Each structure stands twice: as structure tokens, then as C-alpha cells.
């Protein structure tokens, strides 16, 4: 079971939950703080004395024994106790709750307990959408109708080290055609939804809020980026940033807190996991205030999957139509694929959960179940597993969600431990571990608060449309591609971003698009041309795009970028590079435009400008393996409000009244 064991329910009467951890033994008689600290007790306040006493009773006396006499290292002693106080205050229930949970979980992990004991898996119920069909369009329409009551939460706690990038991931360019960062693109997406919602409701003051969860590694840089870019056009009142906490590291199966090897006066801490976002939404008061402001939905999304912009609106329509309390975005998944799968788990007591199960746990769970003896297999009719792949983007119904995270657990989703043992005795760790939590485990908390009334489902959409994350460095991406799997790199993510828009134009507008040649960069085969970027400000839905872009044709070496709500393209013959920008209040008609120029070209890094001088390519290019050379571009830009038309020569002119 991969060493992962989930915490049991505690406190109130237990309802079925994942594998109850071993019972925590009763506390044995232990020394008093004064017996352990002696004259060092004078260094502590009354509150600190109580905390130290609690920790000693939890077998944490190793933190305090052998302290030098008072007067020696007093500042370091006080610093350690202050750190303990801060950790105690940050965790709901304090260190007492954290350590007590950890002891039980570590005992269960050492015993190899089955986290799914008492549960029977089955195929979950959800919605499968096919891009462009009648149901898809209906869900888009329902989604737009509900967008005014939406809030966003971006989980952005990661650095780009895994990508080979030294900065924060949200500042990485999504693609080189516009050079916009992930955070800038997400802000533009939110503003586009806000604009459509204002038009539908007639409320020009309406705002769509954004909360960003950072980590200790990303908080300062994220705040600086937001400040430097003036919140990317978002109002100050609609952006909130909160930082997730770290939790104490654990040295052994007794859950003794670990100190740093080089400094006995400082505890080692580790990230608690992105599941912290739910507790922080409660602790910050944002969930409560958004609900008070009339919001009904919250979308939780990850930092570097640009295709998510195509998924939300129809997904929101599904949630509204099915009255989901929680809706997980999914993609078709092949059996054995290294991705979590949404699964229905029914306990012998009758309680059920629709929840993510990790791929390495799903197959043995199914094989142990009557009717699934072959394990995780693809269905002949579809070629995919009946258990859809979870991409970890969640849409929740705010009234239900706020009730759940305001309960006794304060939004702390059930945790697990995953210690790396030195040997088969499972008694010693290779390195300290900690309690962890995952955002997608929210259904466990919902089951505790709402029981079987919790309406949890999923929405599956095609992978080309909704999922291509930038998460791997070029070498890892190349290795994945060699195995026939998606590279998951910045290069492949950029290529898939362009490809999605090409496919959308073909399907919705009937545009004739010539496919460009396949190129290989840093060992990864990608199809980057023609490069097409249709900003969210231009069109948010397939129906809106159908009204704004008529047929046309695009050659295989072309590049097209369109930004602006007021743009209308009524006939385009493109062989080269074209950028169209229309400011607020601009209505810009492009009619029968023919473009012929040298265009843009993606080139290997050794052929980029400046390479002959021996200069090293910047990180944002090295993690892709290519550069974009913009040789010649027709730029059509209108910022002055009014009605405009572009003539055959590409020059904008005011329309006659």
C-alpha cells in the first residue's frame, strides 16, 4: 500500500473512514518540567511551562534533557521554545493533536495496515463531456450563467526546481508567442469571466475574487511579482495571498520531533501539503466572507496547467446542473497510467465516498474485489479505464464547503504518513517524515460533516483540451516521451497550448489549418506550428468564438495571437505572423485580410540570436530547448474606443457613423 496510511476519525463518534490507525497508548507517568529543566524553568513563561509539560508527556523530553545550566545558551533555548509555541498555535488542536495523530499513524504504517479495509470499490458516477457537442454547449451556457458567483483559489506553493528553473513557477512564461506568465494568463482569464458576468448581470461593480496559497519558498517572490505587475489588472480588493504552514518533522515511530542536525536548538519542519488550502480558507475567513458576498462556487486549480482555462466554464455548468458539492476535473485515463483515479468506495456500514485513489493502490484494491479480479483494465469500447484520471482541480459549492471547513476539524483534511524506512523491520527512517495532507482528500472531510448527503462527482473532458502541465525538466520530459507518455515539460505544454486552439478553430469555426512539421528539441518531439493563442478576453466559450471568428485559413508556418473582447474576424488568409490587440471599448472588425510575411520560427538554442557569441540562453529557454525568432509580424493594435475596421492592407480605420 505504498506506506501511506490515512488518519482515522477522532473526537466525535467515528463514522467510517480510511483505515483507523492504531490506538494511541495511554500516556505513561513522566517527569515534570521542573525535574527535566531544573533552574532553566526560570527562562519560561507560564504558558511555555504548560507547553513543555505537554510535550514531555508526549515523549518529547529529548528536546529538553541535557540543557546546559541557566546562563549558557539561554537565547537559543528561548528560541526553541518560541518555535514550539508557533508550531503549537498554527496547528488546530496544537502539538498535542499533531503528535497524537502521528503516533497512531506511524504505528499503522509500521504494521502495514490496509487503508481501505472495509471498503468496496466501484465505478463512480460523473459527467463525460465531448467538446463542441450539444451537451457540452449546454454546460458552457450554464457555466457562464453561474460565473458571477465564482471565486478562484490558486495553489502556488512550488518552486521551479523540478523544471530546471530557479524561480517561482507562476512567473514562468506559458508560451513564447506572448511571453505572458502563468499568473498573468490566469488573471486575464479571471478578468474575462468578470467582464462577461458584468454584462449578464448588469452589475458593473461585480468582482471575481482570487486567493493564492503560497509556501515559505514562494511567498515573498509571489507577493513581489503581484506588486510589480500591479496585480495584472485585478483590483487590490479582489486578490488575497496566504501562506501555508510547515509542520514538525518526525524522527521515529514514536513521533519524536526532529531537530536540525547542525543545530539542536532549531526544529526541522516540512511542508504539510496542499491540503492546507482548506484550513487556510477557514482560518483566513475568506470562505465565510465570499459566501457573505454572494459567491456560490470556488474553483481550486494548480499553477502550471494552462489548458485549465478551457475546462472551468463547462465544469461549472455540470456542477450547477447536478448540484454537486464537489466536482473533480478528470481526463480519460488508461489502465496503469501513473495518475490518481476517481473511485467510488462503499463501506460495509453503507457510507460511501467518491474520491481519488492513487494508481499504485487502485489495482490491488480492485483485484481483491469480486467483479474486478483483473484489476485496473481498459474497457474495449473506449480504450480507457472506467476510473477517470484525476488532474487535481476541484470545484466546490461554497455553502456546503464553508459548513464543512467550519466544523470541528477546521478544514484540516485527513492526513497520512509516508515514511521511508531503512529496512524491512520498518522501525527506522532514512530521513525524518511528517504528517501530510492533500487537497483532493476533501471528500473525507465532507463525509464526516455531511454524511451520505454529500454530492461528490466528477467531470471528464478530453485531455487535448484540458490537461498538459509544465512540471518536468527537459531530460525527464524526453525520457517520458521515449516511453510513449506525455513529456509534461514546458516545451510540450506550450505545444499543446497552441494545438488546443488549432483544434478549437477547426471544430468551431471551420477554419482550414495546415499542420506544421514535427520538431525535436532537447529530445522531445513537439508540434509548435502553427502557433495560435486566443486570449480569454477574445473568447471564453465555443459559442462566443463561433460568433467572432468565421472560417478562414492558416498555413502550417503561421502564428496568430488575438487579444481583446471586441475583435471580430470575418475572413482571414494567414501565411506568416499576425498579432491583433483591441483595447477596452474597441470594436474591431477584420474582414477578408490576407497576410503574407516571414513570420516566426522556433529554433534550437544553438541557433538562437546571440548563440554565436557564446552567451548562455536564459533559464526560460533552457527548460524548453528552443527559442522563438520573430522575423516579421503584422501587428494590428487599436486602443482608442470606437468602431473600427481593418482593410485588406491591414490598416485599421474608423467606421463611418
C-alpha positions as CSV (number, residue, x, y, z in Angstrom):
1,X,0.0,0.0,0.0
2,X,3.0,2.3,-0.5
3,X,3.4,3.1,3.2
4,X,0.5,5.6,3.1
5,X,-1.9,5.3,5.9
6,X,-4.7,7.8,6.5
7,X,-5.7,9.1,9.9
8,X,-8.8,7.8,11.5
9,X,-11.7,10.0,12.5
10,X,-11.4,11.2,16.1
11,X,-13.2,13.3,18.6
12,X,-16.8,12.8,17.7
13,X,-18.5,9.5,17.1
14,X,-16.5,7.8,14.3
15,X,-18.1,7.4,11.0
16,X,-16.4,5.0,8.5
17,X,-13.1,6.5,7.3
18,X,-9.9,5.2,5.9
19,X,-8.1,2.6,8.0
20,X,-8.3,3.5,11.6
21,X,-4.8,4.0,12.8
22,X,-3.5,2.0,15.8
23,X,-4.9,3.3,19.1
24,X,-2.6,5.7,20.8
25,X,-1.3,4.2,24.0
26,X,-2.3,5.9,27.3
27,X,0.4,8.4,28.5
28,X,2.7,6.9,31.0
29,X,3.8,8.7,34.1
30,X,6.6,11.0,33.2
31,X,8.9,13.6,34.8
32,X,7.6,17.1,35.5
33,X,9.0,20.1,33.6
34,X,10.9,21.2,36.7
35,X,12.6,17.8,37.0
36,X,13.7,17.9,33.4
37,X,14.7,21.6,33.2
38,X,15.7,22.4,36.7
39,X,16.9,26.0,37.0
40,X,16.1,26.6,33.3
41,X,12.5,26.8,34.3
42,X,13.1,30.4,35.2
43,X,13.5,31.1,31.4
44,X,10.0,30.1,30.6
45,X,6.7,31.9,30.9
46,X,3.7,30.2,32.5
47,X,2.3,29.4,29.0
48,X,5.6,28.0,27.9
49,X,5.8,25.8,31.1
50,X,2.5,24.3,30.2
51,X,3.5,23.6,26.7
52,X,6.8,22.0,27.7
53,X,4.9,19.8,30.2
54,X,2.5,18.7,27.5
55,X,5.5,17.8,25.2
56,X,7.3,15.9,27.9
57,X,4.1,13.8,28.5
58,X,4.1,13.1,24.7
59,X,7.7,11.6,25.0
60,X,9.3,14.8,23.6
61,X,11.7,15.1,26.6
62,X,14.6,14.6,24.2
63,X,14.2,18.3,23.3
64,X,14.9,19.4,26.8
65,X,17.2,16.9,28.5
66,X,20.9,17.9,28.9
67,X,20.2,21.6,28.6
68,X,23.3,23.4,29.9
69,X,22.8,25.3,33.1
70,X,20.9,28.6,33.1
71,X,23.1,31.4,31.8
72,X,24.5,29.2,28.9
73,X,22.8,29.3,25.5
74,X,19.8,31.0,27.1
75,X,18.9,32.8,23.8
76,X,18.9,29.5,21.9
77,X,16.8,27.8,24.5
78,X,14.2,30.6,24.3
79,X,14.3,30.5,20.5
80,X,13.5,26.8,20.5
81,X,10.6,27.2,22.9
82,X,9.2,30.1,20.8
83,X,9.4,27.9,17.7
84,X,7.5,25.2,19.6
85,X,4.9,27.8,20.5
86,X,4.5,29.0,17.0
87,X,4.0,25.4,15.7
88,X,1.6,24.7,18.5
89,X,-0.5,27.8,17.6
90,X,-0.5,27.1,13.9
91,X,-1.9,23.5,14.0
92,X,-5.6,23.1,15.0
93,X,-5.5,21.3,18.4
94,X,-1.9,22.2,18.8
95,X,1.2,19.9,19.0
96,X,-0.8,17.6,21.3
97,X,-3.1,16.8,18.4
98,X,-0.3,16.7,15.8
99,X,1.9,14.3,17.8
100,X,-1.0,12.1,19.0
101,X,-2.2,11.7,15.4
102,X,1.3,10.9,14.2
103,X,1.9,8.2,16.8
104,X,-1.2,6.3,15.7
105,X,-0.5,6.8,12.0
106,X,3.1,5.7,12.4
107,X,2.1,2.5,14.3
108,X,-0.4,1.7,11.5
109,X,2.3,2.3,8.8
110,X,4.8,0.1,10.6
111,X,2.2,-2.7,10.8
112,X,1.4,-2.3,7.1
113,X,-2.3,-1.7,7.7
114,X,-4.6,-1.6,4.7
115,X,-6.1,1.9,4.4
116,X,-9.1,0.6,2.5
117,X,-10.1,-2.1,5.0
118,X,-13.9,-2.4,4.9
119,X,-14.3,-0.6,1.6
120,X,-15.6,-2.0,-1.7
121,X,-14.6,-0.1,-4.9
122,X,-16.9,0.6,-7.8
123,X,-17.1,2.8,-10.9
124,X,-18.1,6.4,-9.8
125,X,-20.9,8.5,-11.2
126,X,-19.9,11.6,-13.1
127,X,-20.3,13.5,-16.4
128,X,-18.4,12.9,-19.6
129,X,-18.3,15.9,-21.9
130,X,-17.2,15.8,-25.6
131,X,-16.0,19.2,-26.9
132,X,-18.5,21.0,-29.1
133,X,-21.5,18.7,-28.9
134,X,-24.9,19.8,-27.7
135,X,-24.4,18.8,-24.1
136,X,-21.1,20.5,-23.9
137,X,-22.6,23.7,-25.2
138,X,-25.4,23.5,-22.8
139,X,-23.0,23.1,-19.9
140,X,-21.0,26.1,-21.2
141,X,-24.1,28.2,-21.2
142,X,-25.0,27.1,-17.7
143,X,-21.4,27.8,-16.6
144,X,-21.4,31.3,-17.9
145,X,-24.7,31.9,-16.2
146,X,-23.1,31.0,-12.8
147,X,-19.7,32.6,-13.3
148,X,-20.8,35.8,-11.4
149,X,-20.9,33.7,-8.2
150,X,-17.5,32.2,-8.6
151,X,-14.2,32.6,-6.7
152,X,-10.8,31.2,-7.6
153,X,-8.1,29.7,-5.4
154,X,-4.6,29.1,-7.0
155,X,-2.3,26.6,-5.3
156,X,1.1,28.1,-5.9
157,X,3.5,26.7,-3.3
158,X,6.1,25.3,-5.7
159,X,9.4,26.5,-7.0
160,X,10.5,25.5,-10.5
161,X,13.4,23.4,-9.4
162,X,12.0,20.2,-10.9
163,X,11.7,22.1,-14.2
164,X,15.3,23.3,-14.0
165,X,14.1,26.8,-13.1
166,X,15.3,28.7,-10.1
167,X,12.3,31.0,-9.6
168,X,8.6,30.5,-8.8
169,X,6.6,28.6,-11.3
170,X,3.8,31.1,-11.7
171,X,6.2,33.6,-13.2
172,X,7.2,31.2,-16.0
173,X,6.0,32.1,-19.5
174,X,3.1,29.9,-20.6
175,X,4.4,30.3,-24.2
176,X,6.9,32.4,-26.1
177,X,4.4,33.9,-28.5
178,X,3.1,36.4,-26.0
179,X,5.7,35.8,-23.2
180,X,3.0,36.1,-20.6
181,X,3.5,34.3,-17.3
182,X,1.1,31.8,-15.9
183,X,-0.1,34.2,-13.3
184,X,-0.7,36.9,-15.9
185,X,-2.7,34.5,-18.0
186,X,-4.8,33.4,-15.1
187,X,-5.5,37.0,-14.2
188,X,-6.6,37.8,-17.8
189,X,-8.9,34.7,-17.6
190,X,-10.5,35.9,-14.4
191,X,-11.0,39.4,-15.8
192,X,-12.6,37.9,-18.9
193,X,-15.1,36.0,-16.8
194,X,-15.7,39.1,-14.7
195,X,-16.4,41.1,-17.9
196,X,-18.9,38.5,-19.2
197,X,-20.6,38.3,-15.8
198,X,-20.9,42.1,-15.5
199,X,-22.6,42.1,-18.9
200,X,-25.0,39.3,-17.9
201,X,-25.9,40.7,-14.5
202,X,-25.7,44.4,-15.3
203,X,-23.6,44.9,-12.2
204,X,-20.6,46.9,-13.3
205,X,-19.1,46.7,-9.8
206,X,-19.0,42.8,-9.7
207,X,-15.7,41.3,-9.0
208,X,-14.4,37.7,-9.3
209,X,-12.0,37.1,-6.3
210,X,-8.7,35.3,-6.4
211,X,-6.9,33.8,-3.5
212,X,-3.3,32.4,-3.9
213,X,-1.8,29.9,-1.5
214,X,1.9,30.3,-1.3
215,X,4.6,28.4,0.7
216,X,7.6,29.6,2.6
217,X,9.6,29.1,-0.6
218,X,7.3,31.1,-2.8
219,X,5.5,33.7,-0.6
220,X,7.9,36.7,-0.9
221,X,8.5,36.2,-4.6
222,X,4.8,35.8,-5.4
223,X,3.9,38.9,-3.5
224,X,6.7,40.9,-5.2
225,X,5.5,39.7,-8.6
226,X,1.9,40.7,-7.9
227,X,3.1,44.1,-6.7
228,X,5.5,44.7,-9.6
229,X,2.8,43.8,-12.2
230,X,0.1,45.8,-10.4
231,X,-1.9,42.7,-9.8
232,X,-2.1,42.1,-13.5
233,X,-5.1,44.4,-13.8
234,X,-7.0,42.9,-10.8
235,X,-8.3,45.2,-8.1
236,X,-6.5,45.2,-4.8
237,X,-9.6,44.2,-3.0
238,X,-10.1,41.0,-5.1
239,X,-6.7,39.5,-4.6
240,X,-5.7,37.7,-1.3
241,X,-2.5,35.8,-0.6
242,X,-2.0,33.4,2.3
243,X,1.0,31.2,3.1
244,X,0.6,27.5,4.0
245,X,2.2,26.4,7.3
246,X,5.0,23.9,7.8
247,X,4.7,21.1,10.4
248,X,7.4,19.5,12.6
249,X,9.4,16.6,11.2
250,X,9.2,13.3,13.0
251,X,12.3,11.2,13.8
252,X,10.9,7.8,14.5
253,X,7.8,5.7,15.1
254,X,7.3,7.3,18.5
255,X,6.8,10.6,16.6
256,X,9.6,12.4,18.4
257,X,10.2,15.8,16.9
258,X,13.3,16.2,14.8
259,X,15.9,19.0,15.3
260,X,18.3,20.1,12.7
261,X,21.5,18.1,12.6
262,X,23.6,21.2,12.7
263,X,21.6,23.0,15.4
264,X,19.9,21.2,18.3
265,X,18.1,24.5,19.1
266,X,16.0,24.5,15.9
267,X,13.3,22.1,14.9
268,X,13.2,20.7,11.4
269,X,10.0,21.5,9.7
270,X,8.5,20.3,6.4
271,X,5.6,21.3,4.1
272,X,2.3,19.9,5.3
273,X,0.9,19.5,1.7
274,X,-1.5,21.4,-0.5
275,X,-4.4,20.1,1.6
276,X,-3.6,23.0,3.9
277,X,-5.6,25.2,1.5
278,X,-8.9,24.2,3.0
279,X,-7.8,25.1,6.6
280,X,-6.4,28.4,5.4
281,X,-9.6,29.2,3.6
282,X,-11.3,28.8,7.0
283,X,-8.6,30.4,9.1
284,X,-8.3,33.5,6.8
285,X,-12.1,33.9,6.9
286,X,-12.1,34.1,3.1
287,X,-14.7,31.2,2.6
288,X,-17.0,32.9,5.1
289,X,-16.6,36.4,3.5
290,X,-17.0,35.1,0.0
291,X,-20.2,33.4,1.0
292,X,-21.4,36.6,2.6
293,X,-20.7,38.4,-0.7
294,X,-23.0,36.1,-2.5
295,X,-20.5,33.7,-4.1
296,X,-21.7,30.1,-4.6
297,X,-18.7,28.3,-6.1
298,X,-14.9,28.1,-5.5
299,X,-12.5,26.7,-8.1
300,X,-9.2,25.3,-6.8
301,X,-6.6,24.9,-9.5
302,X,-2.9,24.2,-9.9
303,X,-0.1,26.5,-11.0
304,X,1.2,25.3,-14.4
305,X,-1.6,23.6,-16.4
306,X,-2.6,26.3,-18.9
307,X,-5.3,24.2,-20.6
308,X,-7.4,24.5,-17.5
309,X,-8.8,27.7,-18.9
310,X,-10.9,25.6,-21.3
311,X,-12.3,23.3,-18.5
312,X,-13.8,25.6,-15.9
313,X,-16.9,27.0,-17.6
314,X,-18.4,23.7,-18.7
315,X,-17.4,22.1,-15.4
316,X,-19.2,24.9,-13.6
317,X,-22.3,24.1,-15.7
318,X,-22.1,20.5,-14.7
319,X,-21.8,21.4,-11.0
320,X,-24.8,23.7,-11.2
321,X,-26.9,21.2,-13.2
322,X,-26.1,18.2,-10.9
323,X,-26.0,20.2,-7.7
324,X,-22.5,18.9,-6.9
325,X,-21.0,19.8,-3.5
326,X,-17.6,18.9,-5.1
327,X,-16.7,18.2,-8.7
328,X,-13.2,16.9,-9.7
329,X,-11.8,17.7,-13.2
330,X,-10.8,14.5,-14.9
331,X,-9.3,13.2,-18.2
332,X,-9.7,9.8,-19.8
333,X,-7.1,7.5,-18.2
334,X,-5.5,4.3,-19.5
335,X,-5.2,1.4,-17.0
336,X,-1.9,1.5,-15.1
337,X,-1.3,5.1,-16.0
338,X,0.7,6.9,-13.2
339,X,-2.2,9.1,-12.2
340,X,-4.7,9.1,-9.4
341,X,-8.2,7.8,-10.3
342,X,-11.6,8.9,-9.1
343,X,-13.2,5.9,-7.5
344,X,-16.4,5.2,-5.5
345,X,-15.7,3.5,-2.2
346,X,-18.5,2.0,-0.2
347,X,-18.0,1.0,3.4
348,X,-19.8,-2.1,4.8
349,X,-21.7,0.3,7.1
350,X,-23.3,1.9,4.0
351,X,-21.4,5.1,3.9
352,X,-19.7,5.9,0.5
353,X,-17.0,8.2,-0.8
354,X,-16.2,9.4,-4.3
355,X,-12.6,10.1,-4.0
356,X,-9.1,10.0,-5.6
357,X,-7.2,6.7,-5.2
358,X,-3.6,6.6,-6.2
359,X,-2.8,4.4,-9.2
360,X,-0.5,2.0,-7.3
361,X,-3.3,1.4,-4.8
362,X,-6.1,1.1,-7.2
363,X,-5.0,-2.1,-9.0
364,X,-4.5,-4.2,-5.9
365,X,-7.7,-2.8,-4.4
366,X,-9.7,-3.9,-7.5
367,X,-8.0,-7.3,-7.7
368,X,-9.2,-8.0,-4.2
369,X,-12.8,-7.2,-5.1
370,X,-15.3,-9.5,-6.7
371,X,-16.1,-8.4,-10.3
372,X,-12.7,-6.7,-10.7
373,X,-10.4,-9.7,-10.4
374,X,-8.4,-8.5,-13.5
375,X,-7.6,-5.3,-11.7
376,X,-7.4,-1.9,-13.4
377,X,-8.1,-2.6,-17.1
378,X,-9.3,-0.6,-20.1
379,X,-12.8,-1.0,-21.4
380,X,-12.8,-2.4,-25.0
381,X,-15.4,0.1,-26.1
382,X,-13.5,3.2,-25.1
383,X,-9.9,2.0,-24.8
384,X,-9.8,3.7,-21.3
385,X,-10.2,2.7,-17.7
386,X,-13.7,3.2,-16.3
387,X,-11.9,5.0,-13.4
388,X,-11.1,8.5,-14.8
389,X,-7.8,10.3,-14.2
390,X,-7.8,13.0,-11.6
391,X,-6.0,16.2,-12.6
392,X,-6.5,17.7,-9.2
393,X,-8.6,20.7,-10.0
394,X,-11.7,21.0,-7.7
395,X,-14.9,22.9,-7.9
396,X,-16.9,23.2,-4.7
397,X,-20.3,24.5,-3.7
398,X,-19.4,27.3,-1.3
399,X,-22.4,27.0,1.1
400,X,-21.6,23.3,1.6
401,X,-17.9,23.8,1.7
402,X,-18.0,26.6,4.2
403,X,-20.1,24.5,6.5
404,X,-17.6,21.6,6.2
405,X,-14.5,23.6,6.9
406,X,-16.2,25.4,9.8
407,X,-16.7,22.1,11.6
408,X,-14.6,20.7,14.5
409,X,-11.7,19.9,12.1
410,X,-11.4,23.5,10.9
411,X,-10.7,22.4,7.4
412,X,-7.9,20.1,8.2
413,X,-8.4,17.2,5.8
414,X,-7.4,13.7,6.9
415,X,-3.7,13.2,6.9
416,X,-1.3,10.4,6.1
417,X,2.3,9.5,6.8
418,X,4.7,8.1,4.2
419,X,8.0,7.3,6.0
420,X,10.9,5.9,4.0
421,X,12.1,3.0,6.1
422,X,15.8,1.9,6.2
423,X,14.9,-1.8,6.2
424,X,12.1,-4.3,6.3
425,X,11.8,-4.0,10.1
426,X,10.0,-0.7,9.5
427,X,11.4,0.8,12.7
428,X,14.0,3.3,11.5
429,X,13.6,6.1,8.9
430,X,16.1,7.1,6.2
431,X,15.2,10.7,7.0
432,X,12.6,12.4,9.1
433,X,9.0,12.2,8.0
434,X,5.9,14.3,8.8
435,X,2.1,14.3,8.6
436,X,0.9,15.2,5.1
437,X,-2.4,16.2,3.6
438,X,-3.8,16.5,0.0
439,X,-6.3,19.0,-1.4
440,X,-8.2,16.2,-3.2
441,X,-9.0,14.4,0.0
442,X,-11.7,16.9,0.8
443,X,-14.4,14.2,0.3
444,X,-13.3,12.5,3.5
445,X,-14.0,15.7,5.4
446,X,-17.3,16.2,3.6
447,X,-18.3,12.6,4.6
448,X,-17.6,13.5,8.3
449,X,-19.7,16.6,8.2
450,X,-22.4,15.9,5.6
451,X,-22.6,12.0,5.6
452,X,-24.1,10.4,2.5
453,X,-25.8,13.6,1.6
454,X,-22.5,15.0,0.2
455,X,-23.0,15.0,-3.5
456,X,-19.5,14.4,-4.9
457,X,-18.8,13.7,-8.6
458,X,-16.5,14.5,-11.5
459,X,-16.4,15.9,-15.0
460,X,-14.3,14.2,-17.6
461,X,-13.1,16.2,-20.7
462,X,-10.7,15.4,-23.4
463,X,-7.0,15.6,-22.5
464,X,-6.1,17.7,-25.5
465,X,-8.5,20.4,-24.3
466,X,-7.9,20.5,-20.6
467,X,-4.6,19.0,-19.4
468,X,-1.0,19.5,-20.3
469,X,1.1,20.6,-17.3
470,X,4.6,22.0,-17.3
471,X,6.2,20.0,-14.5
472,X,9.2,18.2,-15.8
473,X,12.7,19.3,-16.9
474,X,13.7,18.6,-20.5
475,X,15.6,15.4,-19.6
476,X,12.7,13.9,-17.7
477,X,10.3,15.0,-20.4
478,X,12.5,13.3,-23.1
479,X,12.6,10.1,-21.1
480,X,8.8,10.2,-20.7
481,X,8.3,10.8,-24.4
482,X,10.6,7.9,-25.2
483,X,8.3,5.6,-23.2
484,X,5.3,6.9,-25.2
485,X,4.0,9.0,-22.3
486,X,3.3,12.8,-22.3
487,X,6.5,14.7,-21.6
488,X,4.9,17.0,-19.2
489,X,7.5,19.7,-19.9
490,X,7.4,23.4,-20.6
491,X,8.0,22.5,-24.3
492,X,5.2,20.0,-24.6
493,X,2.8,22.2,-22.5
494,X,3.5,25.1,-24.9
495,X,3.0,22.9,-28.0
496,X,-0.3,21.5,-26.6
497,X,-1.5,25.0,-25.7
498,X,-1.2,26.0,-29.4
499,X,-2.6,22.7,-30.6
500,X,-5.7,23.1,-28.5
501,X,-6.5,26.5,-30.1
502,X,-5.9,25.0,-33.6
503,X,-8.3,22.2,-32.9
504,X,-10.9,24.6,-31.4
505,X,-10.7,26.8,-34.5
506,X,-11.2,23.8,-36.8
507,X,-14.1,22.3,-34.8
508,X,-16.0,25.5,-34.0
509,X,-15.2,27.9,-36.9
510,X,-14.4,25.5,-39.7
511,X,-11.0,27.2,-40.2
512,X,-8.7,25.4,-42.6
513,X,-5.4,24.9,-40.7
514,X,-2.4,23.3,-42.2
515,X,-0.4,21.2,-39.6
516,X,3.2,22.2,-39.2
517,X,6.1,19.8,-39.1
518,X,7.1,17.9,-36.0
519,X,10.3,19.2,-34.5
520,X,12.6,17.7,-31.8
521,X,14.0,19.9,-29.1
522,X,16.1,18.6,-26.2
523,X,15.0,15.1,-27.1
524,X,11.3,15.9,-27.1
525,X,9.2,15.8,-30.3
526,X,6.7,18.7,-30.4
527,X,4.5,20.3,-33.0
528,X,4.6,24.0,-32.3
529,X,3.4,25.4,-35.6
530,X,1.1,27.0,-36.5
531,X,1.3,28.7,-33.1
532,X,-2.2,30.0,-32.1
533,X,-3.1,32.0,-29.0
534,X,-6.7,33.1,-28.5
535,X,-6.8,35.1,-25.3
536,X,-9.7,34.7,-22.9
537,X,-10.5,38.3,-23.4
538,X,-11.3,37.5,-27.0
539,X,-13.5,34.4,-26.5
540,X,-14.3,32.3,-23.4
541,X,-16.7,29.7,-24.9
542,X,-17.2,27.8,-28.1
543,X,-20.4,29.7,-28.8
544,X,-18.7,33.1,-28.3
545,X,-15.8,32.0,-30.6
546,X,-18.3,30.9,-33.3
547,X,-19.8,34.4,-33.3
548,X,-16.4,36.1,-33.5
549,X,-14.3,34.0,-36.0
550,X,-15.5,32.9,-39.4
551,X,-13.8,30.2,-41.3
552,X,-10.6,31.4,-42.9
553,X,-7.3,29.6,-43.4
554,X,-3.9,29.4,-41.7
555,X,-0.8,27.9,-43.2
556,X,1.5,25.5,-41.3
557,X,4.2,28.1,-40.7
558,X,1.9,30.8,-39.3
559,X,1.5,32.4,-35.9
560,X,-1.7,34.1,-34.7
561,X,-2.4,36.0,-31.5
562,X,-5.7,37.7,-30.7
563,X,-6.4,39.8,-27.6
564,X,-9.5,41.9,-27.0
565,X,-13.2,41.3,-26.4
566,X,-14.3,43.5,-29.3
567,X,-12.4,41.7,-32.1
568,X,-14.3,40.1,-34.9
569,X,-12.6,38.1,-37.7
570,X,-14.6,37.8,-40.8
571,X,-12.3,36.2,-43.3
572,X,-8.5,35.6,-42.7
573,X,-5.9,34.2,-45.0
574,X,-2.8,33.9,-42.9
575,X,0.7,32.9,-44.1
576,X,3.1,34.5,-41.6
577,X,2.6,36.1,-38.2
578,X,-0.3,38.2,-37.1
579,X,-1.0,39.9,-33.8
580,X,-4.3,41.6,-33.1
581,X,-4.9,43.7,-30.0
582,X,-8.0,45.6,-29.2
583,X,-8.3,47.7,-26.0
584,X,-11.4,48.2,-23.8
585,X,-14.3,49.7,-25.7
586,X,-12.9,48.9,-29.1
587,X,-15.0,47.1,-31.7
588,X,-12.5,45.9,-34.3
589,X,-13.7,44.0,-37.5
590,X,-11.1,42.1,-39.5
591,X,-12.6,41.5,-42.9
592,X,-11.0,39.5,-45.7
593,X,-7.5,40.1,-44.5
594,X,-4.7,38.5,-46.4
595,X,-1.3,38.3,-44.6
596,X,2.0,37.4,-46.2
597,X,5.3,37.9,-44.2
598,X,8.3,36.0,-43.0
599,X,6.6,35.1,-39.7
600,X,8.1,33.4,-36.7
601,X,10.3,30.4,-36.3
602,X,11.1,28.1,-33.4
603,X,14.8,27.3,-33.4
604,X,17.2,25.2,-31.3
605,X,19.1,27.1,-28.7
606,X,22.3,26.9,-30.6
607,X,20.6,28.8,-33.5
608,X,19.0,31.5,-31.3
609,X,20.1,35.1,-31.7
610,X,23.3,35.7,-29.7
611,X,24.3,32.0,-29.6
612,X,27.2,32.6,-31.9
613,X,28.6,35.0,-29.3
614,X,28.7,32.2,-26.7
615,X,26.1,33.7,-24.4
616,X,24.1,31.2,-22.4
617,X,20.4,31.0,-23.0
618,X,18.2,32.2,-20.1
619,X,16.5,29.6,-18.0
620,X,13.1,30.1,-19.5
621,X,14.5,28.9,-22.8
622,X,16.8,26.2,-21.5
623,X,13.8,24.4,-19.8
624,X,12.2,24.4,-23.3
625,X,15.1,23.6,-25.5
626,X,14.2,26.2,-28.1
627,X,13.8,29.9,-28.8
628,X,11.2,31.8,-30.9
629,X,12.7,34.1,-33.5
630,X,10.2,36.7,-34.6
631,X,11.3,37.6,-38.1
632,X,8.4,39.7,-39.4
633,X,5.0,40.4,-37.9
634,X,1.8,42.3,-38.9
635,X,0.6,44.0,-35.7
636,X,-2.9,45.4,-35.7
637,X,-3.5,47.3,-32.4
638,X,-6.3,49.7,-31.6
639,X,-6.6,51.3,-28.1
640,X,-9.0,54.2,-28.8
641,X,-12.6,53.2,-28.1
642,X,-15.0,53.1,-31.0
643,X,-15.9,51.1,-34.1
644,X,-13.0,50.2,-36.4
645,X,-12.4,48.1,-39.5
646,X,-9.2,46.7,-40.9
647,X,-8.8,47.0,-44.6
648,X,-7.1,44.4,-46.9
649,X,-3.8,46.1,-46.3
650,X,-4.0,45.5,-42.6
651,X,-4.6,49.2,-41.6
652,X,-7.3,49.9,-39.1
653,X,-9.8,52.7,-39.9
654,X,-12.7,54.2,-38.1
655,X,-16.1,53.1,-39.4
656,X,-18.3,55.7,-40.8
657,X,-21.2,56.7,-38.5
